[in-house]
């Protein structure tokens, strides 16, 4: 569903867990002409939020390679409360231009404006 260059991933559906999953989503977004992809946090496998697995870095890098912004939308506090490394990565990502963690689509819209 593109909206002003934004592809919004449905909240229900298979969990994103691998490079293949990321590439499938990138293909959908690319086909719609999107420049940003909004992924509900609940669509991400828990491995994404455990940095030692490398899943988050691999998925984020795929989006960078294809020059698509990636926004993780929703409450991830259950993960950031137990991981200082994840908290730091979220803060650093939110300072950049490629990967953002936002509470909701309104916050994403404000950041993109």
C-alpha positions in Angstrom: 0.0 0.0 0.0 2.1 3.0 -1.1 1.3 6.4 0.3 3.6 9.3 -0.7 6.5 6.8 -1.2 5.6 4.8 1.9 4.9 1.1 1.7 3.0 -0.1 4.8 3.5 -3.7 5.6 0.4 -5.4 6.9 0.4 -6.1 10.7 -0.6 -9.8 10.1 1.3 -12.2 8.0 4.5 -14.2 8.3 7.3 -13.0 10.6 10.3 -11.3 9.0 13.3 -13.3 10.1 15.8 -13.7 7.3 17.4 -12.0 4.3 15.0 -13.8 2.1 12.0 -12.4 4.0 13.6 -8.9 3.7 14.2 -9.3 0.0 10.5 -10.4 -0.6 9.3 -7.3 1.3 11.8 -5.1 -0.6 10.5 -6.5 -3.9 6.9 -5.7 -2.9 7.9 -2.1 -1.9 10.1 -1.6 -4.9 7.2 -2.6 -7.2 5.0 0.0 -5.6 7.6 2.8 -6.1 8.2 3.2 -2.3 11.1 5.0 -0.8 10.3 3.9 2.8 8.9 0.7 4.2 6.9 0.7 7.5 7.1 -2.7 9.3 4.9 -3.3 12.4 7.2 -4.4 15.2 5.0 -7.5 15.7 5.9 -8.7 12.2 9.6 -9.0 13.2 10.8 -12.3 14.7 12.3 -11.9 18.2 15.7 -12.7 16.7 15.6 -9.3 15.1 15.7 -7.7 18.6 18.5 -9.8 19.8 21.5 -8.1 18.2 23.9 -11.1 18.8 21.9 -13.1 16.2 22.9 -10.6 13.4 19.4 -10.7 12.0 18.7 -7.0 12.5 21.9 -5.9 10.9 21.4 -8.2 7.9 17.8 -7.0 7.3 18.7 -3.3 7.8 21.7 -3.7 5.4 19.4 -5.1 2.7 17.2 -2.0 2.9 20.3 0.2 2.7 21.6 -1.7 -0.3 18.3 -1.1 -2.1 18.2 2.5 -1.0 14.9 2.0 0.9 14.3 3.5 4.3 13.1 1.1 7.0 10.8 2.1 9.8 10.0 -0.3 12.6 6.6 0.8 13.9 5.3 0.0 17.4 6.3 -0.6 20.9 9.6 -2.5 21.3 10.1 -1.6 25.0 10.0 -5.2 26.1 13.2 -5.7 24.1 15.0 -2.4 24.9 14.3 -2.7 28.6 16.5 -5.8 28.8 19.2 -4.9 26.3 21.4 -1.8 26.6 23.0 -2.6 23.2 19.6 -2.6 21.5 18.7 0.7 23.2 21.9 2.2 22.0 21.4 0.9 18.5 17.8 2.3 18.4 19.0 5.7 19.5 21.8 5.7 16.9 19.5 4.5 14.2 17.0 7.2 14.9 19.7 9.8 14.3 20.3 8.5 10.8 18.5 8.5 7.5 17.9 4.8 6.8 16.4 3.0 9.8 14.0 4.5 12.3 12.1 3.1 15.3 8.8 5.0 15.8 5.8 4.6 18.0 3.2 4.8 15.2 2.6 5.9 11.7 1.9 9.5 12.8 5.4 9.8 14.3 6.8 8.3 11.0 4.8 10.9 9.0 6.2 13.7 11.1 9.8 12.5 10.7 9.4 12.2 6.9 7.8 15.6 6.5 
